[in-house]
Amino acid sequence: MRLINEFDLVVVGAGIAGLTAATQASAQGQRVCVLEKSAGPGGRMATRNKPDGSWDHGAQYFTARTPEFRAQVQQWLDEGLVAPWREPLAVWDGEQLSVSRSRERYVGVPKMKSPLVNVAEKLIIFYNTQVTQVRVENGSWVIDTHASQWRAKKIIIALPAPQTQALLAHDCEAYALASAALMEPCWALMLEVARPLQLPFAAAFVNEGVLSWLAHNNSKPERTVGEHYVLHATAEWSRAHVEASTEWVQAAMVEEFKRLLTLWLPGEILPAIQPRHVHRWRFARATKHEPAIVAAWPEQGLALAGDWLAGGRVEGAYCSGRAAANALLLHNTNSAVECGLS
Ligand SMILES: Cc1cc2nc3c(=O)[nH]c(=O)nc-3n(C[C@H](O)[C@H](O)[C@H](O)COP(=O)(O)OP(=O)(O)OC[C@H]3O[C@@H](n4cnc5c(N)ncnc54)[C@H](O)[C@@H]3O)c2cc1C
């Protein structure tokens, strides 16, 4: 027999948007639970931990512009869960490298997901729990998973747009909104080089070829010693090869890395490059999104949150989660303006 679990609010997704929404609602006295399909929190603020090393293979760093997120980041800094990442970054345009350290960038320590692991510890979260459908029955939300059923007066869906769409009935406004958003894939390669590379920067935005970004993971604070690099392919290349085998993708990305190193380190013999892991982010970034911060129907007890509504980055996802809780619990639908992201 299926278990039925009752809460005031069910949040679907334990990325930064869902965890922020759940924290905000709990602080307002709601009985909240979070349902997460993976084995842990963090979503795309992810770290791959393996015996052969550790790599932040999703979000690389974050910035903090809004008063709300600045206050949150300050709290994480005080708690030692986040640190500034002040290493030089380069931009490669195909001919020239421009290196700078201009912007304030932050990372979780010792892993990108560390602040979210800390937030998650204070919440009721059911992991390995994939929501398959949400619907209204007798004035309550019914949330189905493979094994159990949850009921709640209110629900916040904090997932990438295509995964949000997949849960909703086709005839509702929320479904139409999620369907209109476009999210692009990203292939990520995690590798190790046999000896340090003498590059004058720790990471680079690449505006030519297959890659869009590469970073020396161990240049981030409190990472273990090692020569671990993360490479991201462009959205166009990832889309074109989204169904390619991981072996093929790995080989193509390593070749591209070597090509760039040969340009950046002319005359040097390159160290051995050992590809370790490949990850396909099917819904990495929103390319077309509503600049709404949150989409809420307080009278129906429904809100959608996530980066796709709020600029496609960590800070936007945080603001979106906060705004979703406020919209449902305080009927405050003006959160976009308050969060300063509008
Ligand atoms: C390769 C890459 C690089 C990036 N680089 C940066 C960067 O440098 N700076 C920056 O600010 N942002 C960056 N981003 C974007 C940033 O990671 C996201 O904006 C942010 O993490 C999104 O948070 P979220 O909570 O909206 O969604 P997610 O983090 O995607 O959280 C959604 C959660 O829902 C879970 N889930 C999905 N479906 C279900 C279901 N049916 N039932 C239950 N749970 C489900 C997922 O497992 C996940 O944990 C990057 C993203 C990627 C992929």
The ligand as a Tripos MOL2 file, in Angstrom:
@<TRIPOS>MOLECULE
LIG
   53    58     1     0     0
SMALL
NO_CHARGES

@<TRIPOS>ATOM
      1 C1         27.7040   23.4260  -16.5280 C.3       1 LIG1
      2 C2         27.0710   24.5400  -15.7470 C.ar      1 LIG1
      3 C3         27.8130   25.6730  -15.4080 C.ar      1 LIG1
      4 C4         27.2420   26.6940  -14.6760 C.ar      1 LIG1
      5 N1         28.0090   27.7540  -14.2990 N.ar      1 LIG1
      6 C5         27.4750   28.7130  -13.5020 C.ar      1 LIG1
      7 C6         28.2940   29.7420  -12.9630 C.ar      1 LIG1
      8 O1         29.5020   29.7620  -13.1620 O.2       1 LIG1
      9 N2         27.7030   30.6950  -12.2020 N.ar      1 LIG1
     10 C7         26.3560   30.6800  -11.9070 C.ar      1 LIG1
     11 O2         25.8720   31.5570  -11.1810 O.2       1 LIG1
     12 N3         25.5650   29.6850  -12.3920 N.ar      1 LIG1
     13 C8         26.1000   28.7130  -13.1550 C.ar      1 LIG1
     14 N4         25.3180   27.6890  -13.6160 N.ar      1 LIG1
     15 C9         23.8770   27.7340  -13.3630 C.3       1 LIG1
     16 C10        23.5430   27.3390  -11.9250 C.3       1 LIG1
     17 O3         24.1280   26.0980  -11.6280 O.3       1 LIG1
     18 C11        22.0290   27.2670  -11.7950 C.3       1 LIG1
     19 O4         21.4950   28.5340  -12.1690 O.3       1 LIG1
     20 C12        21.5020   26.9410  -10.3980 C.3       1 LIG1
     21 O5         22.2920   25.9990   -9.7330 O.3       1 LIG1
     22 C13        20.0640   26.4520  -10.5830 C.3       1 LIG1
     23 O6         19.4830   26.1220   -9.3370 O.3       1 LIG1
     24 P1         17.9870   25.5820   -9.3010 P.3       1 LIG1
     25 O7         17.6680   25.3110   -7.8750 O.co2     1 LIG1
     26 O8         17.1020   26.5080  -10.0600 O.co2     1 LIG1
     27 O9         17.9810   24.2280  -10.1530 O.3       1 LIG1
     28 P2         18.8370   22.8330   -9.9510 P.3       1 LIG1
     29 O10        20.1330   23.1280   -9.3010 O.co2     1 LIG1
     30 O11        18.8210   22.2010  -11.2750 O.co2     1 LIG1
     31 O12        17.9360   22.0320   -8.9190 O.3       1 LIG1
     32 C14        16.8410   21.2400   -9.3150 C.3       1 LIG1
     33 C15        16.8140   19.9660   -8.4590 C.3       1 LIG1
     34 O13        15.6290   19.2410   -8.7710 O.3       1 LIG1
     35 C16        15.9200   17.8450   -8.8390 C.3       1 LIG1
     36 N5         14.8870   17.2380   -9.6730 N.ar      1 LIG1
     37 C17        14.7380   17.2900  -11.0300 C.ar      1 LIG1
     38 N6         13.6230   16.6360  -11.4100 N.ar      1 LIG1
     39 C18        13.0280   16.1670  -10.2650 C.ar      1 LIG1
     40 C19        11.8330   15.4290  -10.0000 C.ar      1 LIG1
     41 N7         10.9860   15.0500  -10.9850 N.pl3     1 LIG1
     42 N8         11.5470   15.1080   -8.7120 N.ar      1 LIG1
     43 C20        12.3740   15.4940   -7.6870 C.ar      1 LIG1
     44 N9         13.5280   16.1960   -7.8980 N.ar      1 LIG1
     45 C21        13.8410   16.5390   -9.1630 C.ar      1 LIG1
     46 C22        17.3200   17.8150   -9.4390 C.3       1 LIG1
     47 O14        17.9660   16.5820   -9.1130 O.3       1 LIG1
     48 C23        17.9730   19.0210   -8.7550 C.3       1 LIG1
     49 O15        18.5880   18.6620   -7.5350 O.3       1 LIG1
     50 C24        25.8760   26.6190  -14.3010 C.ar      1 LIG1
     51 C25        25.1390   25.4770  -14.6130 C.ar      1 LIG1
     52 C26        25.7340   24.4310  -15.3040 C.ar      1 LIG1
     53 C27        24.9580   23.1790  -15.5800 C.3       1 LIG1
@<TRIPOS>BOND
     1     1     2 1
     2     2     3 ar
     3     2    52 ar
     4     3     4 ar
     5     4     5 ar
     6     4    50 ar
     7     5     6 ar
     8     6     7 ar
     9     6    13 1
    10     7     8 2
    11     7     9 ar
    12     9    10 ar
    13    10    11 2
    14    10    12 ar
    15    12    13 ar
    16    13    14 ar
    17    14    15 1
    18    14    50 ar
    19    15    16 1
    20    16    17 1
    21    16    18 1
    22    18    19 1
    23    18    20 1
    24    20    21 1
    25    20    22 1
    26    22    23 1
    27    23    24 1
    28    24    25 2
    29    24    26 1
    30    24    27 1
    31    27    28 1
    32    28    29 2
    33    28    30 1
    34    28    31 1
    35    31    32 1
    36    32    33 1
    37    33    34 1
    38    33    48 1
    39    34    35 1
    40    35    36 1
    41    35    46 1
    42    36    37 ar
    43    36    45 ar
    44    37    38 ar
    45    38    39 ar
    46    39    40 ar
    47    39    45 ar
    48    40    41 1
    49    40    42 ar
    50    42    43 ar
    51    43    44 ar
    52    44    45 ar
    53    46    47 1
    54    46    48 1
    55    48    49 1
    56    50    51 ar
    57    51    52 ar
    58    52    53 1
@<TRIPOS>SUBSTRUCTURE
     1 LIG1         1 GROUP 0 **** ****
